[in-house]
Amino acid sequence: MHAHELIELAALIAAHAPVLVRTPGRIPDAGIEDYWIASKSRLDRWGRALKQISTEDPNAPRRPGPLRRPEFRGVLEEIITGDVLTRVWTAVMYAYDRLRGTDQAEPIARSVLVGHLEARYRVMTLLTRGPGIDVEQAVRLNRLRRRTERWTDLLIGYLTSVDDVGQFAVEPDRARDFAEDLHHRSHLEGGRAVWPLVFASLRAAFGQGLVPESPNGDLNARIASSVLACLQPELFDATGLLRSAWLMRMSNVTDDAQGMIDELVAHEKPASAIGSVGTARSGRLRRFGK
């Protein structure tokens, strides 16, 4: 599963978070455990890769090993973009536990977030003085970082309708601004098309420009599968985006994860709805792709 698909999954989770958080029931322990295991395994791989990148001599010939130079960019992109789902999912688990007065899911999700933030910090250090990253690469990755942060705060802003989750935003003030803007636009004429426009803009922002394959696609698929396994099938009716049949398959067959996410997000394509939103909104959201 590609890194940008995890961003799309984060948007889907944000859109359906109110139902997940407020519906009675308990998140399956297996889903939470699988999320922790897959995420920690990916963090371990990232750690080894970052260590190799930090010691790489840019003038030295390529040498055999678990990470070759062409893969460097993919690892860094995966860490930067993966921050979106990690923050969104932790925020949802925080709201879930807070509503119930429990500590079932949030501590595990927060543990993964802490590890992800450490990896992200190491990436930022590499961008400023990494031996294997030239100026052009650093500039491109830094633009990706800024774009990812803006989208993270928009999704976290959307989640503030569920609970006070501003602490999981990159810039809490920006997340609150996005929350107010989304709330305002949802009450305008054609407001029902705001979220499809947001989703379409997100796909456009990350659908191109990344390396073709993520170096840890297998673990990305396991993470996606574990997240969807936490969504109770009865939360959604037969016409809902996250249908129970897809959820049951995702929780049991990780090999199907990538193709099933493609099918899920296909239902979010806004079709003609986008055209009715207006050019003013389109201009505001287009800036996320820069």
N, C-alpha and C positions, 0 to 999 in steps of 0.2 A: 504494500500500500504506500502510495506516495505521500510526502509530507503535506502537500497542499490539501489533500483529502481530509487530513485531520483538522485542518482549519474549517473546512466545510462542515465536518461533524460537530465542531465547537459551535458553529452557528445554529445547527439543527438542535443541539442540546439547549442552547440559550432560548430558542424559540419555544421549546416545549418544557422549559424548566418549571413554570408555574404549575403545570399538571403533575410533573414528577414530585415536586416538593410538597404539594398540598394534598395529594391523593393518599388516603390511608393505606397502610401496608408497610412492609419492611423490605429494604433492598437486599437481594440475595447476598449472603456472605461470600459465596463463590465468586460473584462478579467483582466484589471489592478486593478479594484476595488475588484474583487473576490480574486486576489492574496494577496492584502493587508489585507482583512478581514480574510482569512484563515491563513495567516502567523501570524498575530497579535493574533489570537485565539490560535495558537500553542505556541507562545511566552508566553502567559498567563499561559497555562498549564505547560510549562517548568518552569516558575517562581515558581509556587506553588510546583512542584515536587522538584526543587532544594532547596527550603526552607525546605522541609521536610527531604531531604537527609542531609542537613547541620546540622540539629538538631538531627539526628538519633544517638542513643546510640548503638554502635555495640554489646554491651553485653546484651542489653535489649531484652525481648521476643517480637516477632512480634505483632503488634497491628493493628486493622482494620483501614482503611483509604483509601484515593484516590490512594495512592502509597505504595505498600508493597515492602519489601526488594528484592524479585526476579525481580522486575521491575526496580530497580535502574539502573542496567547496561543498559537496553534498552533505558532509557531516556538519559543517558550520551552518548551512541553510536549515538542516533538520533541527538543530538545536534552537535556532532563532525562531523559526515558524512554529515549532512544537510548543512554544511558550503559550500560545493562544489556548489550545485545548487544556493544557495543564492548569492554567489560571481559571478558566471557565468552569471546568469540572470541580476544582477545589471549592470555588464559590458556591456551586450548586450543592455540593456535599455539606458545606458549612450551613447553608440555609436549611437543608434537609434535617440536619441534626438539631439545629437551633429550634425549629418548630416543634420537634418532638422531645426536646430536653435530653437528648442522648449524645453519645460520643462514638457512634458506630462507624461512621464513614469519614468524617472530616479529618481526624488525626492521621489516617492513612493517606488520604489525598494530600494533606498539607506536607507530610513527609516527602512525598514525591515532588511537590512544588519546591521545597527547600533544596533538594538535590538538583532540580532543573535550574533553579536560580544560580546555584554554584557553577554549573556547567556554562550557563549564559554569561556569568562574570568572566569566566576563563576565555570565552569567545571574544568578549569585548577587549580583554587584555591583548589577545592575539591580534585583533584588528589594529591596535595602536602600535604594537612593537613585535608582532610575530615574525620569526625568521622566514617562514615559508609563504607569507602573504605579501604580495606587492601592493602598491598604492591603488591601482585600478581595482583589484579584487576587494581591497578594504573599503573603498568608496561604494562599490556595488552592494556589498554585504551590509554596510551601514545604512544604506537606503532601504534595504529589505527590513532591517531592524526597526527603523522609524515607521515604516508602513505597517509592520506587524504590531507594533505598540499601539498605533492609532486604532487598528481594528480590534485589538484586545479590549481597549477602553470602551469602544462602542458596544461590544457585546456585554461587558461587565455593566455598562450603563443600562442596558436593557434589563439585566438581572436585578437592578435595584428596585424594580416593581415587586420582586419576591421578598427581598430582605436587604438589609444594609450590608452590601458586599463590596463597598468601595475599597477596602483594604487590599483586595486582590487585583485592583487596577494598577497599571504602570503609573498613571497620574490620576489620582482620585478626583481632582477638580475637573479634569477633562471628561472623565466618565460621567460625572454628574451633569455636565453640560450636554453630553450626548443623550442622557436619560431625559432631560427636559425637552430637548429638541424632538426626540422620537415620540414622546408623549404628546407634544403639541401637534405634530404632523399627523399622528394617528387619529386626531379628532377633526382634521380638516376634510373637506370633500375629497374623495378618492383616497382616504387614509388607509383603507384596507390594502392598498397596493404598496405601502411604505416598506413593509418587511420583505416582500418579494424583490423589490428594488434593491434593498440592502443586500440580500443574498446574491442577487445577480452581480452587483458591484463587487462583492467579495470574491466571487469566482473569477471575475475578470482581472482583479488585482493580483491574484496568485496563480491563475491558470497557466501563465507563461512566464518565462524568465528564470525558472529554477532548473536545476540539472534534471535530465530525463528520469533518472531512477534514484530513489532514496537508498542510502547504504544499509538502512535497517528496516526495510520494508516489511520483513516478517514480523518484527516486534511492533511496528506501527499497526499492523493488522490485528495482532493480539490485543493491543491497547484498545483499539476501536471496538473489537468484539467484547471485551470486558466492560466497557462503558455501556454499550447497548444491552448487555446482559443485565445491567442494573435497572433498566427500564421495565417495569412490569407490563406484560402484554395486555392486561385488561385496561391500561391507561388510555388506549387508543381504539377507536371504533374501526370498522372495516374501511372507512373512507379516509382515515387519518394518514398522515405522512409516515409515521413509524408503525406499520402494521404488525400485528402480533406474530404472523408467520415469519416475517423477516427477523423479528427479535429472537424468536426461538432458534432459528437457524444460525443467527450470528453468535448466540451464546454457546453453540455446540460445535460449529464448524468454522474454525478461524481461516481456513483456506478460502472460504467463500467471501471473506470480509470485503475485499476490494470491489468485487463486482456488485455486491449487494449495496454498498455505499453509493456506487454509481446509480443504481436503480432508485435508491431512496432520494438522492438529491435531484434526480430527474423530475420528481414530482414537484419540486420547488421552482422549476423554471417558470418565470412570470408570464411568458407568452405575451398576449396583447395588453396585459395589465400595466406593464412598464410604460407603454406609450401614453397612458392616461395620467401618469403622475405629474408630468410637466417638466420643462427644461430646467427650472430653477432647482428642483430637488436633484435632478441628474447631475447638475454642475457641482452641487455640494458634495455628493457622494463620490464623484469621479476623482476628487483630489486624493482619495485613499490609494489610488493606483500609482501615485507618483513616488 
